Amino acid sequence: MRRSLLVPVLVLSGCATPPRPLPQAPAPVVAAPAASQAAVPAAQPSIAPPTASGDMIFDAWASEFQGRALAAGVDPDVLRREMAGLSPDPRVAALDSRQPEFSKPIGDYLRGVVTADRQTIGQRRAASVAEFGAIEQRFGVPREILLGVWALESGFGSLQGDNDVLRSLATLAAQGRRRAWAEGEMIAALKIIQSGEHPRARLKGSWAGAMGQTQFIPTTFLSTAVDQDGDGRRDIWGSAPDALASAANLLAKAGWARGQSWAREVTVPAGFDFSLTEGPQETPDWWAQKGVRRADGQVWSAADATAKAQFIAPAGAGGPLFLVFPNHFAIRQYNNSIAYALGVGLLADRIGGAPPLSRPWPAETPLALVDRMTAQRALAALGFDPGAPDGVVGMGTRKALREWQKARGLTADGYLSPDMVRRLKAEADAKPATAP
């Protein structure tokens, strides 16, 4: 599971996550595994760094970090060697602090992800990796899904990133915004080096610390990476079988259900209650009672018929609609983003020979950061809590918007369009100020 940074997409975030590398970039952002969120041990006596970077903030952090690394089991000689000459990477600092001015509409993002070229390459790779059968049998994850992950994470292994992961993580830790996470990942990277499995020179990846063909952060490498080709080491950089099996292991650990769909495109009747979007998880039969039908007219498989599915409308009521199954949420353990999971799944479907969606993605207008924050502030002022006004249209914002839309007799799909921004701002501006 990695932390990579997808081009920001409106109505895609499930929750705030550390950034992802630009695949082609998050988050990472597959959500980080529990190990990466663990509390960093209390500071212990440190060993003085042999050299200083000249950056007082970075050097002060480095001196304190060494005690925590020693307490976490990093060998003093390894720590001394790898910290020698370590300095912050200004490119990482700039990327971490950058907030995009415009959010890319989900339809635009998916049109760029699910392409004919990727479909063709995926189908060719499906036939060229001999270990796919063994990986599927071992972990239960279809090769098409793994090809979708491989494509989005690194362009089928061609875009892995060339940053020194240790330096990138040190830069993020010293900045302080995500210190506990970055230090945990840095300690994991040091333990990979200490184990002798890979030298530091091999730990190359994204500016946010994700590594290899399947962009694993170091804690996930330690807990989840697999030696599929049997050469005695887990090589997610140079071995496609190892990288793909490692991704399959991650998805299996996240709860991938053998034989179940990840999602199905559906249709709904006129007057459908869109406030059910991202709400209950019920069987297809329950949804059928609400008028929800498969868009292809087929019946549900036995495995899907008993599974709990959630209804989503990622581009609003006017775009493609889906029932998503537990496997959709397993994909989101890789990157907790609706857009990412749809990208992986829809590309996998096309690689497997499925036709395009029956309803095309609508034309959408990118929303500026100020518009997204204006909408969030307006929702809060009107009594609908979207969370912090950070410009990220995540679960909290979509939920608050659906509640406001339903209260105003609008289609409650939670989709933040320019028209919704204008309506919210006008209503909030017209609201009488409350006395102090």
N, C-alpha and C positions, 0 to 999 in steps of 0.2 A: 504494500500500500504506500503510495507515495504522496507527496505534497506537490502537485504541479499547479500552474496557474493558467486556467483556460481564459480565453478572451472573455471578459465579463459579459454575461447574458442576462437580460431582463427576465424575471420570473424563473430563475433557474436555481437559486440557492436554497438548499434545505436548511442550512445553518451557517454561521460564519465559520470559516476554516482558514488555516494558514494558506498562503498563496501557492499556486501550482506553477510549474515551468510552462512557458509558452510552447506548446507541443510542436509546432510546425513551421504554444504551449500547450487554476486554481488556476490550486489550492489551492500537492499536493495537494485534491484535495481531496480524493479519496479521503474521509475522516481518519485522523491518526489513531493507531491502535492504542489500547489502554496503556501499554508500557511506556509510550512516548508522553503520556499525560501524568505519569507518576511523579510524586514530589521528589525534587532533587535533594539528596542528603545534606544535612547541615554542614557548614563550612568546617574544615579541618586545617591543621597547620599546612601551609603551602610550601612548595619548593620554588625558589626564585627563578624566573625565566632567564635563560642564558643571555638573551638579547631583548631589547625593547623595540617596539614598533615606531615610537615617536608620537603615537596617539594616546594622550593621557587617559581618556575614558576607556579605550580598548585595553591598555596595559593594566589599568586598575582592575578591570573585570578579569583579565587573564590571570593575575596574581591570586584573586579570590577563587576563581574557578578551579585552579589546580588542587586546592584542598578538597573540594567537592568531588573531583575526579578520583583522587586517591581514595577517598572514603567509599567510592562506588566500585572500587576494585581495579582501577587502572594501574598498571605497573609503573613505578616511578621512572624507570629508564625509558619506557615507551613515552610517557608523558613529557619528560624532559626533551627527548628527541623531537617529538612532533610539535611541541610548543615553540621550539627554537626558531626564531625568525618569523613567527606567525604575525601577520598584520591584517587589518581589515581590508575587505575588498570594496572599493567605492561603488562598483557596479551593482553589487548586491544591496548595499545600503540605499542606492537610488531606486532600484526596482521594488524593494520592500516598502518604501514610503510613497510610491506612486499610486494615486487613486485615479482611475480612468474618468475622463470627463463624460463620455457617453457609454451607455450600456448597449451591447449588441443584442438586437432582438433574437429570440430563440430560433425563429424560423431561418434567419440569416445564418446563424451559427450552424444549424443542422444541415442546411443546404451546402455549407462548406465542408462538413464532416462526412456526410453520406454521399459520396461521389461515385461516378462510374469508374474512375481510375482506381479508387480504393477497392471497389468491388472486384475489379479485375485482378488487382494485385493480391487481394485476399484469397480469391479462388485459386490463384496460382500457388500461393504459399500453403494453402490447405492441402494441396497435393504433394508439396515438396518436403514437408516436415514429417518424416517417417514415424516419429514418436507420438503423433497426435492420438492414435488409437490407444496406446498405453496410458497416456495422460487422461483421456476421457474415461477409460475403465477405472483408473485409480481414484480420480477426484469427482467424476460425474458431471463435469462442466463441458458443454459442447465446444468443439473446436471453433465454430463460428463466433461464439462469444469471446473466446480467447483471441481470435483474430481481430475482433473489434477493439478489444483492450489494447492489443499490440499496435494497431494502427493509430489509435488516439494518443497513446503514451509516447511513442517514439517513431512513428512513421515506419512500422515494421522493423524497428531496430536501427534505422538510419539516422535518427536525431536524438541521441542519448544525452547530449550536453557535455561540455568539456571543462566545467568548473571543478576546482579542487573542493570537494564536498566538506572537508574539515575546515577550510578557510571560510567557506560560505556560511557554515553553521556557527562558527566563531563570530563572524560579523553580525549575524542575526542575534546571537546571544548577548553580545556586548551592547547592542542598541537598546536592549531591555524590554521591548514591547512584547516579545514572545520568549523571554529568557528561559523559563523553566522547560518549555518544549525544546528549544534549540540546544540547551545544555544536555538534556536527556539524549537527543539524537547525536550530539557530539561525543558523549561518553560511549554510546553504542558504536560509533565509527571507530573510536580508539580501541574498543574491544575487538572489532573485526581485525584491525591491524595487529593487535596484541596476540590474537589467536594464530596468526600466521596464514590464515586462509587467503587473505589478499593484502598486498602492501598498499600504502597510502596512494601511490601513483595510480593504482587501479581504481580508487574510489573517486571516479569522475561522474559528474551528473549535472543537474539543473542548479540554478542559482539558489534555489530553496532547499537543496539537500537531497533531491530524489535521484536515484541512480539506476543505470542500466536500461535494458530494452523494455522493461516493464515498470521502471521508475519507482523503485522501492526506497522508502526512507530507511536509515540504518537500523532502527529498532525492528522494523518489519522484516528486513533482511535476516536479522539474527533469529527471529521467531518463526519465519514462514518460508524463507527461500529453500529450494529443493535441488538436490543433485540428481537430475533426471537422466543425464547421459552416462552416469556411472564412472566419471573420471576422478572421483574422490573430493571434488570441491564444488561449491555452489557458485556458478559463474553466470550471473544475470547480464553481464556485459557481452561476453563472447559466445555464449551457448544459447541458441534459440530454444532448444528443449528445456534447459534449466530455467530460462526466463518464463516460458509459457507454463511449465509445470508449477513454478512458484506463484504465478498469477492464479492458476487453477486452485492451488492450495489456499490462497487468500480467500477466494470466493467460496470455496467449500467451508472454510472456517467461519465465514460470514453467514452461512446457512443456506447455501445453494441447494435447491431441491431437485434431485434427478427427475427428469421427465416432465417437469412443469415448464410452462411458458414464462417468459420474463414480462410480457405485456401483450395486449391485443388492441388494435384499433377498434373503436366502437362507434355506434350512432345512438342518438337520444331523440325522444319525441319532442314535439312542440310543447312548451310549458314545463320542460324538465327543471327540476330544482337544482340549479348549479351551486347552491350553498353546500351541497354534499361533496363538492370538490375538495380533495385532500382530506376527506373526513373518514367515514366509517370504512372498515375493511370487512367485507362480506363476500359470500360465495356468488358466483355468476348467476345462480338462480335468484338470489335476493335482489341483485341488480336488475335482472330481467323483469321482476315485478315493478320496477320503477321505469321500465321501458327501454332499458339499455340492451342493445343487441350487437353482436359481432358485425363489423363493417363488411366482412367477406361473406356473411350469410351462413358460415359453417357452424356446426354444433361444437360444444366444448368437449375436449378430451376428458377421459375419466380422471386424469391427474389434475386438470384445471378445474373440473366441476366441483371438487371438494376443497379447493384452495380459497383462501381469503384474498380478495382483490380490492384495490382502492381506485376510485375514479379521479382522473386528472385532466385538466384542460390547460396545457402549458402555454398556448397562445390565445387563451380566452375561448369564449363560446363559438367564435367564428373560425377556429382552427381545428386541427386534428384532435380527436378525443381518444382517451385510452382507459382501459382497465389495466392496472399494473399489479403484478403478483409478487410474492415474497422474493423472487429472484431479482426483480428490479431493485429492491432495497439491498440485496447482496451486492449488486454492482455499485450501489451508492456507498458501500463501505470502502470502495476504492477512491471515490471522490463524491462527497455528499452533495450532489448537484443533479437536479432533474434533467438538465440539458445534457450533462455528461452521460448519465445512464441511458437516456434516449439515443444519444449518439452511438454508444456502444451497441445497444440492442437493435436499432434500426439498420446500422451497417451490417451487423451479424445476420439479420434477416435477409438483406440483399445479397450478401455473400452466399447464403444458403439457397438462393433462387427465388425468394419471395418477391412479389410485385411491389411497386411503389405504394405509398399510402393512397387511400381512395379520396381523401380530402387534402388539398395542397395547403402548405403553410401560407397564411395571409401576408399581404404586404404590411409591414410594421414600421413605425417611426421610432428611431432610437431616442431614448430619453436622456437629457443632460442630467448630470449629477445634481444640479440645483433643483431641477424639476422633481427628481426622486425624493430629495430631502424636503422639498416644499410639501409634497403629498404626505410624507410621514408626519411632518409637524402639524399639518391640517387635520389628519386623522386623530392625532393626540389631542388637539384643541377641541375637537368635536366629541371627545369621549370614547374613542376607539383606539386602544393601545397597540401601536405597531412596534414598540421597542425603541431603542435609541435611534435618532434621526441620522443614520450613517450613510444613506444613499444606497444601501444594499436591499434589494427587494427580496427578502427571505420569507421564511414561513410566517413569522410574526406579522410582517407587513401585509402579506397576502390574506391572512386570517382577519386582520382588522379591516382590510378593504372589503372582503366579502361581507362582514357584519354591517359595515356602513352601506354597501350596495343593497343588501337585503332590507335594511331599515328604510331605505329611500325608494323601494319598489323597483330597483334596477336588477339586471341580470347579475346574480351574485357569483361571478366566476373568479373574482380576485385578480383580474388582469388589469394592470396599471397602464392604461393608454393615455395619450395626450389629452383626450377628452375627459378622462377621469381626473387627471391632474387639474385641469381647468375647473371642473365642478367642485372638487375638494377645496381649492384655493378660494373660489368665490364664496362658498358656504362658510368657510372659516373666517374670511375677511368680513362677512356680513354679521358674524356672531357678535353680540354685544360684549364688550369687555366686562370682566367681573371685577367687582370692587376689591381692593386689597384687604 
